[in-house]
Amino acid sequence: MKGLIEDAGVRKILLYRRNRLKTFISEQLARQTDRWEVYTRSELAPVTPRLHVDIEAFKAHCGLNNGFYRGIEQALESAGQRWVETAYEDILTAPEHVRLLEYLGVEATGVKLTQSSIKQNNKDLRTHIENFQELERAFRGSEHLAELYDYEN
């Protein structure tokens, strides 16, 4: 990755997900089903497991992700590189397509970006988390409570 970060000929797009809980759940489900990305319905896991979310493991995961992104941003800054950030939650919107294409130097007129992978997980986390009520109580008063009820993306 160091070579890419330092290569001025490569335009960088830093993709992140605002909902850290969904990032954690997606990773845990991928580990259990061994399906990290699918492109046809037949590749979907026949049954999606329900997870018991360990709150401390989730918090550690958030810390690791924050550190990962901070490290990339610091490396880009140190290398004098430009980049643009986009959120997973916004990536399929027309305005974001235009913004990213413009950054890449591509004329947006007539270009249609499409998704080729299939979303594997339900938007409602209640279908994936067996200790949902425990998380509700634990996240009360924190920024994570809104992530628990995010029914988008």
N, C-alpha and C positions, 0 to 999 in steps of 0.2 A: 504494500500500500504506500510505502514511503516514496517509491518511484512515481506513482500517480500523483501524489500530493505535490511533489516538487516539479512535475512536468507542466510548464506554462502552456503547452499546446493542448492540454486536456481541460475542458471546462467542467467544473465540479458542481454537482447538485447534491446537497446534503438532505437526505430524506429522513424524517423522524416521525414518530407517532406521539401525538399529544396525550392520548389515553394510555398511561403506563400500565394500568391494570390489564387492558386488552392485549398489550404487548406481552406481558407476563403469561397470561392465559394462552395466547397463541403459541408461544414458545413451549409451554408445558404440554399442550395438546400435540404439537408437532413431535415432541420427544416421545410421547406415548404411542402415537399412531405411526411414526416414522414417515409422515407425509408433510414435508416442508413447503411444497408448492405443487399444485395440481392444475392440469390444463384441460381435463375432460371429467365429466361427472363420474365415469367409471373408475377414476382414480381416487375418488373421495373415500374416506374411511367408512366402512359399512355401519359402524356405530361410533359416535363421538363420546368418549368417556366423560364422566363428570369428575371434577377435580376438587380435592380438599386444598384450599389455598392456605399455605402457611404464611402468616402475616410477616414474620421476620424474614422469611425467604423472599417475599415480595419486596420488602423494603431494601434488602440487600441487592436485589435485581435492579431496583430503581437507582441505587447508588452506582452500580456497575455501568448501567446505561448512561447515566449523567457523566460519569468519568470518561467513558468511551467518546461521547460527543464532544466534551470539553477538550479531550486530547486531539481529536481531529481538527477542531477549530483552532487550537493553539498551533498545531503543525502547519495548517494552511496560512495562518497569520505569520508565523516565523519564516515560511517560504515565500511570503509576499504574494500569495495567491488569492484570486477572487473566487467567490463561490456564492451560490444562492441556496437558500433553505426553502424547503417545502414540507408540508405535513401530509402524512398518509391520508388524513381525513379530508384533505383538499385536492389531492392529486387527480381525481377524476372530474373535476369541474372545468368548464370551458374557460373561465377567466384564468385559472391556474395553468391550463394548457398554453394559452396565449403568452402568459408571462414566462413560462419555461422555454417555449420555442424562441421567443425574442432573445432571451439570455443565450440560447444556443446559436443564435444568428440564423434561425430558420424562419422564413416568411410563414406566418400563421394562416394566411388566407388559403383555403382549400385543403389544409392539412387536418386530418381527423386522427386523433390518437385514440386507440382502443386498448382495452384490457384483454390480455390473452389468458391470464390465470383465473382460476375460479376461487371465489371466496369460500373458505372452508367452515367458518364458524358463524354461528348465529349472532345477531346484534345484541340480543338480550342475554346478559351474562348469567341470569338465573338458570338458563338451560345448561350451563357449563360448571357452575360453582355449587358444590353440595353444601358448603357452609356459608351460604350467602347472608343469612341473618347474623351470623357471627361477625362477618365483615362489615355489615351495616352498623353494628354496635361499635366495632373497633375504629371505623373510619368517621364516626360522628364527630363533627367539628373540624374535620381535616379536608384538604383538597381532594383526597381520594374518594370521598363519598360521591361527588358528582361523576367521577369516572365509573363508579359502580352502576349508576343509572343512565349512562350514556347509551342510547339506543341507536345512534348513528354509527355507520362504518363498523 
